Amino acid sequence: MVKISKQPFIGKHLKIMHATNETYTSIEGLIVDETKQSFLVEQDDIQKIVFKKGTQFKIGEVLVDGDAINKRVENRIKSR
């Protein structure tokens, strides 16, 4: 089984399940870009930046801890 943290997230559906920043709780949409520390999410034709640290996401059908994936995309995908 492949861990979701090793797969690219761009193009997947994201929903914020819990966040230390309360303004994130209503964000749900398509991931259009990913950096080391954030996702760019498109919701209702508006793009929003969501920081990974302190946030728990539902990506597809899997819960993901933002602190665990808070690294450069290419390093996260290559890591063992």
N, C-alpha and C positions, 0 to 999 in steps of 0.2 A: 504494500500500500504506500502511495506517495503522500507525504505530508503536504498539506495545503500551503504551509509557509514557504515551501520550495518551488511553488508554481507562480507564474506571472498572474498578477491580479487585474491588470488592465483589461477592460471589457466585461468584468464580472459585476454582479449586483452587490451593493454594500448597504448595510443598515447598521446604524449606531445602536448598540444595545445598552452601553453604559459609558459615561464620560465624566471626567472631572470638570470639564468645561460644559456647563449646562446648556449652552446655545447649540451644542452638537446633537442633542437628543432627538431632534426632529428631522435630522438629515438621513435621507435614504435615496439612493440613485445608482448610476452607472459610474464605475471608476474609469476615468479617461486618462489619468497619468499618475505616476507614483515616483516619489523621491525618497531619500533616506528617512526623512522625518514626517512625510505627509502623503496624503492621497488628494488628488483633484477629482471631485465628484460632481457629476452633472445631475441636477435635480430640477425638473420643470424648466428646462432650457437655461438654467442659471448654473454656473460653475462655482463650487465652493471648495475651499482648502480645509482639510481636516487633518490635524496633527495626530500621529499615531500614539505618542506617549500619553498614558493615562486614559486610553480609550479602548473599549472592547467592541469588536465588530462582528457582524454576521456577514460572511462573504460566501455567497451561494447558500449552502445549507450548513456551513461549518462556523463555529464560534472561534474567533481569533483574537488573541491578546496583542494589542498594539505595541506594548513594551517588548514583546518577544520578536517582533518583526521590524523593530526600529533600527534598520541598517540599510546600506545601499542595496538596491534591487539585485544587481549582479552578484554581490557577495552573498545575499540571502539565498539566491537560487543555487549557487555553487557550493554552499556550506554543507557539511555532512553532519 
